[in-house]
Every structure is written in C-alpha cells, then in structure tokens.
Amino acid sequence: MDLRSYYKKVRDAEAALPEEHMVMVSLATSEGGKEGVRTEASRAVAARLIAEGRSRLATGGETLAFHEAHREARARHEQEEAARRVQVMLLPAPDTRKTKERS
C-alpha cells in the first residue's frame, strides 16, 4: 500500500465531512466486519474508516433513527436509575388505643 495515496484519501475524506461528529454505518469487510452497524465517530476517525472502505456516512434518516434510539435508551436508563433511588421513610403511627385511666 502506498502511504502517500492512503493519507491523501484520508485528507480528502476528512475535508468532505460536514461536521465534527457524524454517524457512520459499517460495511461488510473481508475481516468479518458486519454491515449496517451504526456508530458516532469524530471527523478524523470517520475519514479513516471511509478511506479504508470500512464504513460510509449515514443518511439523514439513519442519523435520526440512531439519535432517537439513543434518546430512548437514555430515558429508559434514567427512569430505571430513578426507580432504584426511591427512598422510603417509615414514620411511627400515633398510638390510637385508648388507655384505661387508673383511679
């Protein structure tokens, strides 16, 4: 592999990326990489993955679905954590029995 051409591909891919962090979709690779796995990556990592042919940029719909799934998972996790933190305080009940007065 020619390193000059590799790093030129990485620089070109990085220049074409619109944001600092973006959602990437993996491609099937000969090393056993699974196709369709979505993840968020920084610009430098995303450029390297694109140059190596391991992933592609997610479409607008895929990005929205990725972020929505993470929002739902976070809300579910926060709700479970809140349920674990519920504190119960027991207060003694006042004595309601009438006591017989001694004479």
N, C-alpha and C positions, 0 to 999 in steps of 0.2 A: 504494500500500500504506500502510495506517495503521500508523505505527510503534508507537503505544501498544498496539494489539492484537497486533502481532508480538511485542513484548517481553513482553507478558502471556502469550502462548503459550509463549515460551521459558522464562519463570519457572515456569509451571505444569508444563511438561515436566521441568524440572530438579528440581522438588520431588517429582515422582513417581518419579524414578530412584532405585533402591535402593542403589547402590554408587558409589564414586568413579571406578572404571574399569569399563566394560562392553563387551561385544561387540555390534557393530551389524551389521545386514545391509542392504545398499543396496537401493533400489527403482529401477525404471526411471524415468527422467526425460525430459522433452522436450528437454533439452540433450544427450542421448546417454548419460546415466548407465546403467551396466549393473546389472541386477538380480541379487541373490544374492551379491555380493562381501562377504565378512566382514572386519571390522577391529575393533581395540580402540580405544576413544576415551574421553577424560575426560568427566566429567559435563557440563561446560559445552559442549563440542563436540557431545556426543550430544544434548543438549537442543536445540541449534540445528538439528542435522540432522533431528530429529523434527519441530520446529516448521515447518521448511521443506518437509517431506514428502519428503525425500531418502533417509531410511533409517528402520528400525524396530529395536527391541530384538530380539536373537536369543533364540530359545527355549533351554531348558535343554540339549536335545540338540545344537543348533547350537553353543552355547558350548563344550560338552565336546569336540565334534569339532574346533572351532577350536583349542582349547588342546592337544589331543592331536596335531594336525598340527604345531603349533609345537614341541612337545616332541620329536617325531620328527625334524623338520628340524634342531633344535639338536643333538641327539645325533649325527645324521649329519655335521653340520658339525664338531663337536668330534672325532669319530673321524677325519675327513679331515685336520684340523689336527694331530692326534697322529701320524698316519702321516707327515706331512711333516716333523715334528720328530724322527723317529727318527735317532739318531746311531749311526754305525758306527765302531768303533775297530779298527784293524788292528794286531796285535801280531806282531813278527817271530818266526818259529818257531826253536826252538833248532837248531843245526847237528847233524844226526843222522848225517852222514857220518863215517866213521872216517878219521882221518888216519893215514897211514903214519908211523911214527916213524923218524926218521933215526938211523942209528947212526954 
